Amino acid sequence: MTTEVSIITNTDSYVKRLTEENAPVKHQVRVQRGVISARDIDPAQRARGRNIARCCKRNQRVRVPAMRGSEWDHLLRTLELKRACA
């Protein structure tokens, strides 16, 4: 028997434990954000995204510093655009 791990759904053991305790099951809430246009991306995050893409091409390690949610959005959008243009 193999166990599949998923970030989105709750595990069976977690749900069983909560039903035994008569506690409500907590669900992960996803925040839906709009698409960021290429012009609106922060230049610092765009440079960081280019650096990450370049390091990935060279199979080098990348250190990603702690960021706020909005900064992550800009960085991930930059990486998406780099992938689409490559």
Phi, psi and omega in degrees: 000123180259148179254124178265131180261133179223138179282330188279314185263157177282151179283156181298319181295323178295315181294318179297318180296320180290324178291326176293327180272359183058038178255148179289146179280129179270133181250148176287131180261125177263137177262118179273122180246156178285168180281134179269128179284160183297328180290331186273358182286135179300131182302324179294319179289327177295319178294319178297321178296319177296320178296317179296316180297319179295317179295324179294322178297325182270002183058041177257157177287151181232131175259119180253118182287167177295138182221161173282168181300319180293324178293322177299319179302314181294318181295314181294323177295322177298316180295323176297316181293322178296321179293321182290327182274342184282000000 
